[in-house]
Amino acid sequence: MAASSAPNVRAAEKPVMLVTHPLAAFWATAIGKKVVMAVTGAIMVAFVLAHMLGNLKIFAGPDEINAYSRALRTLGQPELGYGDALWIVRVVLLTAVTLHIVAAVQLTRQSWNARPVAYQYRKNVETTWAAKTMRWGGLLLAVFIVFHILHFTLGAVGFAPGQYRDLHVYQNLVAGFSVWPVAVFYIIAMAALCLHLDHGIWSFLQTFGWSTTRNDARLRTISRIIAIVIFAGFVSVPLSVMTGLVR
Ligand code: HEM
């Protein structure tokens, strides 16, 4: 009798297998997702700043910016192979973008589930235009990134056959922005990026705990200045091609 009941007792005592890795448990919380958004956002802001500065080399002429593009591929040699450093950056960025979007979607779902009925007195809730456009602006930026890689990295769209030349960034930029709807799309996307960063930078400074009631206005101004500098730096390229300053 004792022998036959033993397995049941053991089964009942078996602990419930709730394997929660600390990182998975952190990710499951709203604050965890906000921290992931802040860290990945900061990584992307650093990339976007560096990329904008790199693009400005177009004003130094074709040799300068084309050499810069080659230098990005030979970075880390001989320890790394040709293009390896660029691949590391791509993997980091892709991971950051994916985590940023997944966290944003899940946070949005959580807030909708918590409040299925919209606020009735939304006008009284302090918010900015930049804050209100985070979701739609973010979606536009995701579409932009896909188009941008197909355009300037692969030359698969926006160029006449044979027009796109690998490592000829200067010529590709001039040819690419000579198609005005494409140039206009870039300018609109950069305006969306500017709005996204205006709120996003301030938001991640808050998540990191750097905002206090005393310095909040200053942090908002710093975020706005960074967003405007990035916007101006990026749009200077399509605008210069459109106006014939760069050709
Ligand atoms: C007017 C704005 C922009 C211009 C003119 C521009 C131009 C370029 C060009 C010419 C390349 C190819 C560089 C090369 O092959 O060496 C490139 C690559 C890239 N750009 Fe931009 N870019 C702009 C905005 C952005 C923004 C806002 C982002 C991100 C949010 C971005 C993300 C990337 C990425 C990830 C790559 C590398 C893709 C790869 O090689 O895998 N770009 N960009």
Boltz pocket constraint, residues with backbone or C-beta under 6 A from the ligand:
constraints:
  - pocket:
      binder: B
      contacts: [[A, 48], [A, 51], [A, 55], [A, 69], [A, 70], [A, 72], [A, 86], [A, 90], [A, 93], [A, 145], [A, 148], [A, 149], [A, 152], [A, 153], [A, 167], [A, 169], [A, 173], [A, 186], [A, 190], [A, 193], [A, 234], [A, 235], [A, 237], [A, 238]]
      max_distance: 6.0
